[in-house]
Amino acid sequence: MAPRPALISPARLAAFEVLRRVFEEEAYADRALRVAAERLDPRDAALARQLAYGAVQRARTLDHAIETLGRRPLRRLDAPVRAALRLGAYQLAFLDGVPRYAAVNESVELVRRAGLERAVAFTNAVLRRLAEGARELVEALPESTPAEAALRHSYPDWVAETWWRDLGADGARALMRAQNEPPETVVRLVRGTIDGTPDAGIPGAWHVDRVDGAALAEGRIWPQSRGSQLAGLAVGSRAGERVLDLCAAPGGKATMLAGEVVAVELNEARARELEDNARRLGARGVTVVCADGRALPPALDGFDRALVDAPCSGLGVLAARPDLRWRSQPLAELQLELLQAAAARVRHGGTVVYSVCTINADECEAVVDASGLAVDPTLGEEWPRFRHQARPDFLRTLPHVHGGAGFFVARLRVP
Ligand SMILES: C[S@@+](CC[C@H](N)C(=O)[O-])C[C@H]1O[C@@H](n2cnc3c(N)ncnc32)[C@H](O)[C@@H]1O
């Protein structure tokens, strides 16, 4: 009698689909998961997320274990075999409480169901070797140089080298570890009350177990990291002022600003999304303009304040976006152009806040320095907890120091 095919749990099926979409179609992990986990109950959906995000995030370390123990270069394997091996290896090397037979047998079955019968015996053999040795292999990986730490903690070499340079070896290693952990869930309370704990350092920020879908739909909350809320608060706009938000969608910060806010967004679909969000959150002062922030219509001038929450490499939000580390790149040139464009539209004596969800000097301090604008030293005095150690006029949140996302914030004065 032929052996009965193993059952595959819905969570592993969904995680496998996410892995394939991320690495074969360059899909964003969060969007792929939303589709793959649509019909799962909350427990399975949470497990699918843990498996998919973990395997995407740890792909480099997992590939090393698979190649070492499988004795075959990963690039010579069919894509579904690679995905099944990564999923199995992640459970075997990094998760406690997952029965080995489930991690092994279900990954083998995923390969069979993908129509790759000829690869089943190989997959099975590699997974058995991983079950025996993957955890020890990963735990024994050294981390005394950027290249070693990048392999051990699963980051591209350039990210490890950048953090080594900016934060030193201990800081870089701690940051790498921190961004491999699930991120905290924080929302901004827009109105009403909420189940959760108010943050001690950022007024309006609440720590919650999960984002309440009904509260989100009714515009009572907005999921927003503490670092991101800090950047919005740093603008410090008041009623009656004219404020330019040059990179505004989806609107997390635009909708927290007082005054008449012109919210500029380049991408048309994102501009529409921003309009919807502003309406839902009751931000009546926000007017959306779909345009390139570097080429604004002449009438948009003479603002009291501006915010440039620029596109960036996102090195401060890698915990929340597991695939980002594999596609991330610094955008210093664009950032400088946007900062200069904003400053040109602010009246003499006004201020520009420059913020990015990244923590590498090239996109942070270096952009501010290159702009030639004077730094407003009162920002560091307003938020002493988040002062940048080396440059105390700037704010910087660090995942391994403050928890949550990494952000850089500077306030500049227009002469
Ligand atoms: C970091 S996100 C902004 C997040 C937003 N401030 C918030 O708090 O929700 C950067 C945004 O800038 C937009 N963008 C990129 N290049 C731009 C440009 N040249 N002009 C205006 N917006 C741009 C991107 O489409 C993206 O929506």
The ligand as an ORCA input file, in Angstrom:
! r2SCAN-3c Opt
* xyz 0 1
  C       8.725     57.525      4.400
  S       7.357     57.665      3.361
  C       6.413     58.910      4.178
  C       5.612     58.449      5.346
  C       4.648     59.515      5.832
  N       5.312     60.756      6.116
  C       3.908     59.061      7.065
  O       4.232     59.457      8.166
  O       2.957     58.278      6.905
  C       7.979     58.548      2.004
  C       6.927     58.923      0.973
  O       7.545     59.843      0.052
  C       7.012     59.592     -1.235
  N       7.950     60.205     -2.212
  C       9.040     59.647     -2.773
  N       9.649     60.522     -3.587
  C       8.928     61.656     -3.532
  C       9.035     62.932     -4.168
  N      10.030     63.187     -5.024
  N       8.106     63.865     -3.889
  C       7.090     63.606     -3.029
  N       6.926     62.419     -2.404
  C       7.836     61.463     -2.659
  C       6.902     58.080     -1.278
  O       5.987     57.669     -2.280
  C       6.421     57.764      0.139
  O       5.016     57.723      0.182
*
